[in-house]
Amino acid sequence: DLTHMVHIIDTEHPWDVYSVNSGHTEVITCLEWDQSGSRLLSADADGHIKCWSMTDHLANSWQNTVGSSVEGDPVVALSWLHNGVKLALHVEKSGASNFGEKFSRVKFSPSLTLFGGKPMEGWIAVTISGLVTVSLLKPNGQVLTSTESLCRLRCRVALADVAFTGGGNIVVATSDGSSTSPVQFYKVCVSVVNEKCRIDTEILPSLFMRCTTDPARKDKYPAITHLKFLARDMSEQVLLCASNQNSSIVECWSLRKEGLPVNNIFQQISPVVGDKQPMILKWRILSATNDLDRVSAVALPKLPISLTNTDLKVANDTKFFPGLGLALAFHDGSVHIVHRLSLQTMAVFYGSSSQRPVDEQTIKRQRTAGPLVHFKAMQLSWTSLALAGVDSHGKLSMLRISPSMGHVLDMNMSLRHLLFLLEYCMVTGYDWWDILLHVQPNMVQNLVEKLHEEYMRQNAALQQVLSTRIVAMKASLCKLSSSTVARVCDYHAKLFLIAISCTLKSLLRPHFLNTPDKSPGDRLTEICSKITDIDIDKVMINLKTEEFVLEMTTLQSLQQLIQWVGDFVLYLLASLPNQGSPVRPGHSFLRDGASLGMFRELMVVIRIWGLLKPSCLPVYTATSDTQDSMSLLFRLLTKLWLCCREENHITEPDDTLIDECCLLPSQLLIPNIDWLPINDGIISKLQNKQLVRLQFGKAPGLVGHAVSSQFDAFVRAPGQPKIDHLRRLHLGAYPTEECKSCTRCGCVTMLKSPNKVTAVKQWEQRWIKNCLCGGLWRRMPLSYS
């Protein structure tokens, strides 16, 4: 009567578990995420493989779309095909200023390519009877599946793993579970011939574990319990673990090309010169451990670290860097982080059930009665700074792994490690949640500044590509300190401003098709930065207004976004006299010339559109009927922009500008800005490094740092109307529309679009997969408060 469930959890809300009835009739043997985390493969002991994907891009809504099966043949290994993308980290160049030097694209071929070189998606699985099955996902949704024997003499496969080569081939490692049998390796080539999937296999050199050939240990470890390639894209290095009832031994092997010595007789007949020497592939042991406690689980690092020399001495010199260690969990409940090449212990975690050794004599611990709680499965995060594990009691744990690997490093070295990994996540787009676990409140300011410095050193094109990601990264960092938490609102507002600016400018069309290279949006930016006039109409005269002509329905549909621009400018100018208070949201905009320049451009666009359709203009509540509110705000905004448009020469606003801004509340009603709610996630509750115990289905009643009290003035009370943060629509106090919220920043928006106008659909497409901050969406209950 067992239902084989798949439970999906977002690390920021770990209590919020989403359980899917998998439909598998036998035990699930493998689970594999794709690289983006938006699809999941599950395989069972009956040979059925299912592919799950997000419904409407929601992290807590999944559906089974396609699958394949090898009837009655349990799956022992499963992997997605490689997409050919590999970005290596150069640890030795972490001090370089150019991202291109620190992170380089490695030439790596996809497992299979479509027409034009696009990688073909699909998966590969190995079954217990020695079959390999490949399923390819065609662009039209069809699945091409093919199954082939790994070799002519099929034998039982107890353990297997899959890795990929740079040339686009797949390498499969198998073992029948006995340490007296060889560990076999096969090269698998996948191709599509006449609309059918074809698999070709070839036997590679095999190996026997050292412990079985060592006379002293010959029969000590009868079973191979773990077989793993060190990385998915490193088929030359493999990790093996052999065990008995009480203990284990771990070995690391490397496949190398070696010259084959030629007998002297043949040397005389035909001397071997230079590269003509015959070569042979041979497995060589890199390192092995002494006798260990029994290993229960292994977790491997995912960072593609490029060591210029894999010599162990060089590798040990960089042993403080996270990502060089792999995790071994033992039956006594402890977890060891060991160097992935030398297998030397770098750090140790003792679980609640394991006893911490007092001295060398007590390391051989006495076995207590009954089985100890230990990890059954583990997985390292992308940057190896966090380790998730499920133990033998079904408890899910998250361990924080120090960047210094337990060694005492000075603050600057720790900051450098964190900064280097943040830059890697910024370039690759991977989630940086696990890095935030190690950021203490006193490090936030320093990290934000250094991240900005490194970003400013990059070329203009790369800066443009990374412009929104760095803002999102700064926002998530500032959330961790009570002194910088007000800036979180500013960064989210800046993300929103960048998105609005891009969307509104993209609606402008050149009047003639054979126009110069620059788009109307680029010309608008250029003219607004050149003409520093404080009169909005004089700036407007210099533009080709025919490029701004849009349909009336389009203009009207944009009114909510236009209103936000108008309200925000008014709020900023009204808060200028209080600029001495950095605790107030909006403070950082007052010295941000680039953002103020964007607001100025948008005011000009809105002014022109207002001539076409007056009802699309922002609505202000003014004390005088004759007052031109937009001209007044543009004049004050331009004066403020002139003070800080050059980043290196920021001047203080003069007294007349401050006096005029002081009068604003008596001329116009200052709006309440709807800031994002304080996120209810877990990251800010983990700052004090105390153990946090959570229960599935119950949100914790923990209070992080004193943020909530500080923000009471800016957050809507429970009975007040809610707002759609991205469409700027009021949803009412108790929304009837289904909504989704961001798992990272807490931004709320409606699930279904109420709009049919193309321009608004274009705006909504910007955040259909991810929130503006890059976080995933999750469906909210209708009764959200």
C-alpha positions in Angstrom: 0.0 0.0 0.0 3.0 2.3 -0.2 2.7 5.5 -2.2 6.0 6.4 -3.7 6.1 10.1 -3.1 8.6 12.7 -4.4 9.0 15.6 -2.0 10.3 18.9 -3.4 11.6 21.6 -1.0 13.0 25.1 -1.6 15.9 25.8 0.8 14.6 29.3 1.7 11.2 27.8 2.9 12.2 24.2 3.9 9.1 23.7 6.0 7.0 24.3 2.9 7.2 20.8 1.3 5.5 20.0 -1.9 4.7 16.3 -2.2 3.9 14.6 -5.5 2.4 11.2 -5.9 5.0 9.9 -8.4 2.9 7.1 -9.9 5.8 4.7 -9.6 4.7 1.2 -8.5 8.2 0.2 -7.2 10.8 1.8 -5.0 12.3 5.0 -6.6 16.0 4.2 -7.1 17.3 7.5 -8.7 16.4 11.2 -8.7 18.3 13.6 -11.0 17.8 17.4 -11.4 18.6 19.1 -14.6 21.1 22.0 -14.5 18.5 24.7 -14.2 16.5 22.9 -11.4 13.3 23.2 -13.4 13.1 19.5 -14.4 13.5 16.3 -12.5 14.0 12.7 -13.5 12.8 9.8 -11.3 13.5 6.1 -12.0 12.3 3.0 -10.1 13.1 -0.7 -9.5 10.7 -1.7 -12.3 12.7 0.2 -15.0 10.3 3.1 -15.4 11.8 6.6 -15.8 9.6 9.8 -15.5 10.5 13.3 -16.4 8.9 16.0 -14.2 8.7 19.6 -15.1 7.3 22.8 -13.4 3.7 23.7 -14.2 3.5 27.5 -15.0 7.2 27.8 -13.8 6.0 27.3 -10.1 8.4 25.6 -7.7 5.6 24.0 -5.8 3.6 22.7 -8.8 4.9 19.8 -10.9 3.6 17.5 -13.5 4.9 14.3 -15.3 5.3 15.2 -19.0 7.2 12.4 -20.7 9.1 9.2 -19.7 10.6 5.9 -20.9 11.0 2.4 -19.5 13.0 -0.8 -19.7 10.3 -3.2 -18.4 11.2 -5.1 -15.2 14.8 -4.0 -15.2 15.7 -1.8 -12.1 17.6 1.4 -12.9 20.9 1.8 -11.0 22.3 5.0 -12.6 20.6 8.0 -14.3 21.8 11.2 -15.8 20.8 14.1 -18.0 22.8 14.4 -21.2 25.5 17.1 -21.2 24.6 20.4 -22.8 28.2 21.3 -23.7 28.4 24.3 -21.3 31.3 24.2 -18.9 32.8 27.3 -17.2 36.0 26.6 -15.3 37.1 28.5 -12.2 40.8 29.4 -11.9 41.4 29.6 -8.2 45.0 30.8 -8.7 43.7 33.8 -10.6 41.1 34.8 -8.0 42.9 38.2 -7.6 42.6 39.0 -11.4 40.5 42.0 -12.3 38.9 40.5 -15.5 36.1 37.9 -15.1 37.4 36.3 -18.3 40.6 35.4 -16.6 39.0 34.0 -13.4 36.2 32.0 -15.2 36.9 30.6 -18.7 34.7 28.7 -21.1 36.0 25.2 -21.6 35.7 23.7 -25.0 33.2 20.9 -24.3 30.9 19.2 -26.9 27.3 18.3 -26.0 26.4 14.6 -25.9 24.3 15.2 -29.0 23.6 18.2 -31.2 20.6 19.2 -33.3 20.9 21.1 -36.6 23.0 24.3 -36.0 24.9 22.9 -33.1 22.1 23.3 -30.5 22.4 20.6 -27.8 19.7 17.9 -27.8 18.1 17.3 -24.5 17.6 13.8 -23.0 18.8 11.3 -20.4 20.8 8.1 -20.1 20.2 5.3 -17.7 22.0 2.0 -16.7 20.0 -1.0 -15.6 20.8 -3.8 -13.2 21.1 -6.3 -16.1 23.8 -4.3 -17.9 21.6 -2.4 -20.4 22.1 1.2 -21.3 19.0 3.2 -22.4 19.0 6.7 -23.9 15.9 8.9 -24.4 16.1 12.0 -26.5 13.6 14.9 -26.3 12.8 16.2 -29.7 11.7 19.9 -30.1 8.2 18.8 -31.0 7.8 17.0 -27.7 8.3 13.4 -29.0 10.7 11.1 -27.2 13.2 8.9 -29.1 14.3 5.9 -27.0 16.9 3.3 -27.7 18.3 0.4 -25.5 21.6 -1.4 -26.0 23.7 -3.9 -24.0 26.9 -2.3 -22.6 28.9 -5.3 -23.9 28.3 -8.8 -25.4 28.7 -10.6 -22.1 26.0 -9.0 -20.0 26.4 -9.4 -16.3 24.8 -8.0 -13.1 25.4 -4.3 -12.4 25.0 -3.4 -8.7 26.6 0.0 -9.0 27.1 2.4 -11.9 27.9 6.0 -12.6 27.8 8.2 -15.8 30.3 10.9 -16.9 31.0 12.9 -20.0 34.1 13.6 -22.1 34.9 16.9 -23.8 34.5 15.2 -27.2 30.8 14.6 -26.7 31.1 10.9 -25.6 29.6 9.3 -22.5 31.6 7.1 -20.1 29.8 4.5 -17.9 31.4 2.8 -14.9 29.9 -0.4 -13.5 30.6 -2.9 -10.8 28.8 -6.1 -9.8 29.3 -5.1 -6.1 32.2 -7.6 -5.4 35.6 -6.1 -4.7 37.2 -9.2 -6.3 35.6 -8.4 -9.7 36.9 -5.6 -11.9 35.3 -2.2 -12.1 34.4 -2.0 -15.8 34.3 1.2 -18.0 32.5 1.7 -21.3 32.4 4.5 -23.9 28.9 5.2 -25.1 28.3 7.2 -28.3 24.8 8.4 -29.1 23.6 9.5 -32.5 20.4 10.0 -34.5 20.2 8.0 -37.7 17.1 8.1 -39.9 15.0 9.6 -37.1 16.0 6.8 -34.7 18.3 6.9 -31.7 21.4 4.8 -32.1 23.8 3.7 -29.3 27.4 2.4 -29.9 29.4 1.0 -27.0 33.1 0.3 -26.6 35.0 -1.3 -23.8 37.6 0.9 -22.0 40.4 -0.2 -19.6 39.1 -1.7 -16.3 40.7 -1.7 -12.8 40.8 -3.8 -9.7 40.7 -2.0 -6.4 44.1 -1.8 -4.6 42.7 -3.2 -1.4 41.9 -6.5 -3.1 45.4 -6.9 -4.5 47.1 -6.0 -1.2 47.9 -9.3 0.7 47.3 -7.6 4.1 43.8 -6.6 3.1 42.9 -9.2 0.5 39.6 -10.4 2.0 39.0 -7.6 4.5 36.6 -5.6 2.2 34.4 -8.0 0.2 31.9 -5.4 -1.2 32.2 -2.3 -3.3 29.6 0.0 -1.8 30.2 3.3 -3.6 31.3 4.1 -7.2 31.4 7.7 -8.4 33.1 9.8 -11.0 34.7 12.8 -9.3 32.6 15.1 -11.5 30.0 14.7 -14.2 32.5 16.1 -16.8 35.6 14.4 -15.5 35.5 10.9 -16.8 39.3 10.4 -16.0 38.9 10.3 -12.2 36.8 7.9 -10.2 36.2 7.4 -6.5 35.7 3.9 -5.1 34.7 2.7 -1.7 34.9 -0.9 -0.4 33.4 -2.0 2.9 32.8 -4.8 5.3 30.3 -4.8 8.2 32.2 -2.4 10.3 34.7 -0.4 8.2 35.5 1.0 4.8 38.4 2.1 2.6 38.3 4.8 -0.1 40.5 5.0 -3.2 40.8 7.6 -5.9 41.9 6.5 -9.4 43.0 8.4 -12.5 43.0 7.4 -16.1 46.2 8.4 -17.9 47.9 8.0 -21.2 51.2 6.2 -20.8 53.9 5.4 -23.3 54.3 1.7 -24.0 57.9 0.6 -23.7 59.2 -0.9 -26.9 61.6 -3.9 -26.8 65.3 -3.1 -27.8 65.0 -5.6 -30.7 62.2 -3.5 -32.3 64.0 -0.3 -31.4 66.9 -1.3 -33.6 64.7 -2.2 -36.5 62.5 1.0 -36.3 63.6 3.6 -33.7 60.7 5.3 -31.8 61.1 9.1 -32.2 59.1 11.7 -30.2 55.3 11.4 -30.5 55.5 8.1 -32.5 55.8 6.1 -29.3 52.8 3.9 -28.9 50.4 5.1 -26.1 48.1 3.1 -23.8 45.3 4.2 -21.5 45.9 3.0 -17.9 44.2 3.4 -14.6 46.6 4.6 -11.8 45.8 5.0 -8.2 46.1 8.6 -7.0 45.5 8.1 -3.3 43.8 5.8 -0.7 42.7 6.2 2.9 43.6 4.1 5.9 40.8 2.0 7.4 37.8 4.2 8.1 34.5 3.7 9.9 31.8 2.3 7.6 30.9 4.8 4.9 27.1 5.4 4.5 27.0 8.1 1.8 29.2 10.2 -0.5 28.7 13.7 -1.8 30.9 15.1 -4.6 31.7 18.8 -5.4 30.1 20.4 -8.5 32.5 23.4 -9.0 34.6 22.9 -12.2 37.8 24.0 -10.5 40.7 24.2 -13.0 44.0 23.3 -11.3 46.8 24.0 -13.7 48.5 21.0 -12.3 46.7 18.0 -10.8 49.9 17.1 -8.9 48.9 16.5 -5.3 51.3 19.1 -3.8 49.8 21.9 -5.9 46.3 20.7 -5.0 47.2 20.8 -1.3 48.4 24.3 -1.6 44.8 25.4 -2.4 43.2 23.2 0.2 41.5 26.1 1.9 39.3 26.7 -1.1 35.8 25.3 -0.9 34.9 22.9 -3.8 38.1 20.9 -3.5 36.6 18.7 -0.8 34.2 15.8 -1.1 32.0 14.7 1.8 32.0 11.2 3.3 29.2 10.3 5.8 29.9 7.4 8.3 27.6 5.0 10.2 28.6 6.7 13.5 26.8 9.9 12.3 29.9 11.9 11.5 30.7 13.6 8.2 34.3 14.2 6.9 35.2 16.6 4.2 38.3 15.2 2.4 40.4 16.6 -0.4 39.1 15.2 -3.7 42.5 14.1 -4.9 44.7 13.3 -1.8 41.7 12.1 0.3 43.3 13.9 3.4 40.7 15.1 5.9 40.0 18.8 5.7 37.1 19.2 8.2 35.0 16.9 10.4 31.3 17.3 11.6 30.1 15.2 14.5 26.4 14.5 14.5 24.3 14.3 17.7 24.7 10.5 17.8 28.5 10.4 17.1 30.9 10.8 19.9 33.6 13.5 19.5 37.0 11.9 20.2 38.9 13.4 23.1 42.4 12.2 22.1 44.1 9.9 19.7 43.5 6.9 22.0 39.7 7.2 21.9 39.4 7.6 18.1 38.5 3.9 18.0 35.1 4.5 19.5 33.2 1.8 21.2 30.0 0.8 19.3 26.9 1.7 21.3 24.0 -0.7 21.4 21.5 -0.3 18.5 22.0 1.4 15.1 23.2 5.0 15.1 21.5 7.8 13.2 23.6 8.4 10.0 23.2 10.0 6.6 21.8 7.7 3.9 22.1 10.3 1.1 23.9 13.6 0.7 24.3 16.4 -1.8 26.7 19.3 -1.9 25.4 22.7 -3.1 26.8 24.3 -6.2 29.6 26.2 -4.4 30.2 23.4 -1.8 29.4 25.8 1.1 26.3 23.8 2.2 25.6 20.1 2.5 22.0 18.7 2.4 21.5 15.2 3.8 18.7 12.7 4.7 19.4 10.5 7.6 18.2 7.0 8.5 15.3 8.4 10.5 14.0 10.4 7.5 15.2 13.7 8.9 16.5 16.4 6.4 19.5 18.3 7.6 21.4 21.2 6.1 25.1 21.6 7.2 27.0 24.8 6.7 30.6 24.1 5.4 33.0 26.9 6.2 34.9 28.4 3.3 38.1 28.0 5.3 37.4 24.2 5.8 37.8 24.6 9.6 41.1 26.4 9.4 41.4 29.8 10.9 41.7 32.3 8.1 41.9 36.1 8.4 38.8 38.1 7.6 40.2 39.2 4.2 40.9 35.7 3.0 37.3 34.6 4.0 35.9 37.7 2.2 38.0 36.9 -0.9 36.6 33.3 -1.0 33.0 34.5 -0.7 33.6 37.4 -3.2 35.1 35.0 -5.7 32.2 32.6 -5.4 29.6 35.4 -5.6 31.3 36.6 -8.9 31.1 33.0 -10.2 27.3 32.9 -9.4 26.9 36.3 -11.0 28.6 35.1 -14.3 26.9 31.7 -14.4 23.5 32.5 -13.1 23.6 29.8 -10.4 21.7 30.5 -7.1 24.0 32.0 -4.4 21.8 31.0 -1.4 24.5 28.8 0.1 27.1 31.6 0.0 24.7 33.8 2.1 24.9 31.2 4.9 28.4 32.4 5.6 27.9 36.2 5.4 27.9 37.8 8.8 26.2 41.2 9.4 29.6 42.9 9.8 30.7 41.6 6.3 27.7 42.9 4.3 28.9 46.5 3.7 32.4 45.3 2.7 31.1 42.6 0.3 28.6 44.9 -1.4 31.4 47.5 -2.0 33.9 45.0 -3.3 31.4 43.3 -5.5 30.6 46.7 -7.1 34.3 47.5 -7.5 34.9 44.2 -9.4 31.8 44.7 -11.5 32.9 48.2 -12.5 36.3 46.8 -13.7 34.5 44.7 -16.4 33.9 46.0 -20.0 30.7 47.8 -20.8 29.1 44.9 -22.7 29.6 42.5 -19.8 28.4 45.1 -17.3 25.2 45.5 -19.3 24.6 41.7 -19.3 25.1 41.5 -15.5 23.4 44.8 -14.6 20.3 43.3 -13.0 22.0 40.2 -11.5 24.4 42.4 -9.4 21.5 44.5 -8.1 19.7 41.3 -7.0 22.8 40.0 -5.4 23.3 43.3 -3.4 19.7 43.1 -2.3 20.1 39.6 -0.9 23.3 40.6 0.9 21.8 43.7 2.4 18.9 41.6 3.9 21.4 40.0 6.3 22.3 43.1 8.3 20.0 45.4 10.2 22.1 48.5 9.3 21.7 47.8 5.5 18.2 46.3 5.4 16.5 49.6 4.2 18.6 49.4 1.0 16.9 46.1 0.1 13.9 48.1 -0.9 16.1 50.5 -2.9 17.6 47.6 -4.9 14.2 46.1 -5.6 12.9 49.4 -6.8 16.0 49.8 -9.0 15.3 46.4 -10.6 11.8 47.5 -11.2 13.0 50.8 -12.7 15.4 49.1 -15.1 12.6 46.7 -16.2 10.2 49.6 -16.8 12.8 51.7 -18.6 13.7 48.8 -21.0 10.0 47.9 -21.6 8.8 51.5 -22.3 11.8 52.3 -24.5 11.3 49.1 -26.5 7.8 50.3 -27.5 9.3 53.3 -29.4 9.7 52.7 -33.1 11.8 54.6 -35.7 9.6 56.8 -38.0 11.5 55.6 -41.1 12.9 52.1 -41.6 16.2 53.3 -43.0 17.2 55.2 -39.8 20.7 55.4 -38.4 22.1 52.7 -36.2 20.8 54.1 -32.9 17.3 53.1 -31.8 14.8 55.7 -30.5 15.5 54.5 -27.0 19.3 55.1 -27.4 18.7 58.5 -28.9 16.4 59.4 -26.1 19.1 58.5 -23.5 21.8 60.5 -25.5 19.7 63.6 -25.9 18.5 63.6 -22.2 22.1 63.3 -21.0 23.3 66.1 -23.3 20.5 68.6 -22.7 20.6 69.6 -19.0 17.7 72.0 -19.3 15.3 72.0 -16.3 12.3 72.7 -18.5 10.7 69.4 -19.6 9.2 71.0 -22.8 12.6 72.3 -24.0 14.0 68.8 -23.7 11.0 67.4 -25.5 11.4 69.7 -28.5 14.8 68.1 -29.3 13.1 64.6 -29.8 11.4 63.3 -32.9 8.0 63.0 -31.3 6.6 60.9 -34.2 8.7 58.0 -32.9 6.7 58.1 -29.7 3.3 57.6 -31.3 1.5 54.5 -29.9 -2.1 53.2 -30.0 -4.4 54.7 -27.4 -5.3 51.3 -25.8 -1.5 50.6 -25.4 -0.9 53.9 -23.7 -3.9 53.4 -21.3 -2.8 49.8 -20.4 0.6 51.2 -19.3 -1.0 53.7 -16.8 -0.2 51.7 -13.7 3.5 51.5 -14.6 3.5 55.2 -15.5 1.8 56.0 -12.2 4.6 54.2 -10.3 7.3 56.3 -12.0 5.4 59.5 -11.1 4.8 58.4 -7.5 8.4 57.3 -7.0 9.8 60.6 -8.3 7.5 62.6 -6.0 8.4 60.4 -3.0 12.2 60.7 -3.7 12.0 64.5 -4.0 9.9 64.9 -0.9 12.3 62.7 1.1 15.4 64.8 0.0 15.2 67.1 3.1 15.5 64.0 5.3 18.4 62.6 3.4 20.5 62.4 6.6 18.5 59.2 7.5 19.9 56.2 5.6 17.3 54.0 7.4 14.5 55.3 5.1 14.0 53.4 1.9 14.8 55.4 -1.2 17.9 57.0 0.4 20.4 55.6 -2.0 18.6 56.9 -5.0 19.3 60.5 -4.0 23.0 60.0 -4.9 22.5 57.6 -7.8 23.0 59.6 -11.0 22.3 56.7 -13.4 18.9 55.9 -11.8 17.9 59.6 -11.6 18.8 59.9 -15.3 16.5 57.0 -16.1 13.6 58.6 -14.2 14.3 61.8 -16.1 14.1 60.0 -19.5 10.9 58.3 -18.5 9.3 61.6 -17.4 10.1 63.0 -20.9 8.5 59.9 -22.6 5.4 60.2 -20.3 5.1 63.9 -21.1 4.9 63.2 -24.8 2.5 60.3 -24.3 0.3 62.6 -22.2 -0.2 64.8 -25.2 -1.6 61.8 -27.1 -3.6 60.3 -24.3 -4.0 62.6 -21.2 -5.6 59.8 -19.2 -2.4 57.8 -19.2 -0.5 60.5 -17.2 0.2 59.8 -13.5 -2.5 61.2 -11.3 -1.4 63.7 -8.6 -3.5 65.3 -5.9 -2.5 69.0 -6.0 -3.6 71.9 -3.9 -3.8 74.2 -6.9 -5.7 73.5 -10.1 -3.3 75.5 -12.3 -0.2 73.8 -11.2 1.8 71.8 -13.8 2.9 69.0 -11.5 5.0 67.2 -14.1 7.0 70.3 -15.0 7.6 71.0 -11.3 8.8 67.5 -10.5 11.0 67.4 -13.7 12.6 70.7 -12.7 13.5 69.5 -9.2 14.5 66.1 -10.5 16.9 67.6 -13.1 18.5 69.8 -10.4 19.1 66.8 -8.2 20.4 64.8 -11.1 22.9 67.5 -12.0 24.4 67.2 -8.5 25.3 63.5 -8.9 25.3 62.6 -12.6 29.1 62.2 -12.5 29.9 59.4 -10.1 33.3 60.8 -9.2 32.1 64.4 -8.6 29.0 64.2 -6.5 28.0 67.6 -5.0 25.5 68.3 -2.2 22.1 69.7 -3.3 21.9 73.5 -2.7 19.6 75.1 -0.2 17.1 76.4 -2.7 16.5 72.9 -4.0 16.0 71.5 -0.5 13.7 74.4 0.3 11.6 73.7 -2.8 11.5 70.0 -1.9 10.4 71.0 1.7 7.4 72.8 0.1 6.3 69.7 -2.0 4.1 68.2 0.7 2.1 71.5 0.8 1.7 71.4 -3.0 1.1 67.7 -3.7 -0.2 64.8 -1.7 2.9 62.5 -1.1 1.9 58.9 -2.0 2.7 55.8 0.2 5.1 53.6 -1.7 4.3 49.9 -1.6 7.7 48.4 -0.6 8.1 44.7 -0.9 7.1 42.7 2.2 9.9 41.5 4.5 10.6 38.0 3.2 9.6 35.2 5.5 12.5 32.9 4.4 15.0 31.3 6.6 18.3 32.9 5.5 18.2 35.9 7.9 17.3 33.5 10.8 20.6 31.6 10.4 22.9 34.5 11.1 23.8 33.6 14.8 25.1 30.1 13.8 22.7 28.4 16.2 21.0 25.1 15.3 17.5 25.8 13.9 15.0 23.0 14.2 12.0 23.1 11.9 9.0 21.0 11.3 7.4 20.2 7.9 4.2 22.1 7.3 4.8 24.6 10.1 6.3 28.0 9.4 8.7 28.9 12.2 7.7 31.6 14.7 11.3 32.8 14.9 12.3 36.4 14.8 15.5 37.3 12.9 17.3 40.6 13.6 15.3 43.6 14.5 14.0 44.2 11.0 10.3 43.8 11.4 9.9 46.6 14.0 12.1 48.9 11.9 9.9 48.3 8.9 6.5 48.7 10.5 6.1 52.1 9.0 6.6 50.8 5.4 4.6 47.5 5.5 0.9 47.3 5.0 -1.1 46.2 8.0 -3.0 42.8 7.7 -6.4 44.4 7.0 -5.1 46.8 4.3 -5.4 46.1 0.6 -2.7 43.9 -1.0 -0.9 44.9 -4.1 0.4 43.1 -7.2 4.0 44.2 -7.0 4.8 43.8 -10.7 1.6 45.0 -12.3 1.0 47.7 -9.7 -2.7 46.7 -9.3 -4.6 46.7 -6.0 -5.8 43.2 -5.2 -8.1 44.1 -2.2 -7.6 43.2 1.5 -8.6 39.5 0.8 -7.6 38.7 -2.8 -9.8 36.4 -4.8 -7.3 36.0 -7.6 -4.7 33.2 -7.4 -1.3 34.7 -6.7 2.3 33.6 -6.8 5.2 34.9 -4.7 8.9 34.9 -5.2 10.8 32.4 -3.0 13.7 34.9 -2.5 12.4 38.4 -2.2 8.7 37.8 -1.4 7.4 39.8 -4.4 3.7 38.9 -5.0 1.9 39.0 -8.4 -1.2 37.4 -9.9 -0.8 34.0 -11.5 -3.0 34.7 -14.5 -2.8 37.8 -16.6 -5.8 40.1 -16.6 -4.5 41.9 -19.7 -4.9 41.3 -23.4 -2.9 44.2 -24.7 0.4 43.2 -26.4 2.5 45.8 -24.7 1.5 44.6 -21.2 2.0 41.0 -22.2 5.5 41.9 -23.3 6.0 43.4 -19.8 4.7 40.2 -18.1 6.9 38.0 -20.2 9.9 39.5 -18.5 9.1 37.7 -15.3 7.1 34.7 -16.3 9.9 32.2 -15.4 11.6 34.1 -12.6 11.0 37.1 -10.5 12.9 40.3 -11.3 15.4 39.3 -8.6 16.0 35.9 -10.2 14.1 33.9 -7.6 11.7 31.1 -8.5 7.9 31.5 -8.1 5.7 29.5 -5.8 1.9 29.3 -5.8 0.3 31.0 -2.8 -2.8 29.8 -1.0 -5.9 32.0 -1.8 -6.2 33.0 1.8 -2.7 34.5 2.0 -2.4 37.3 4.6 
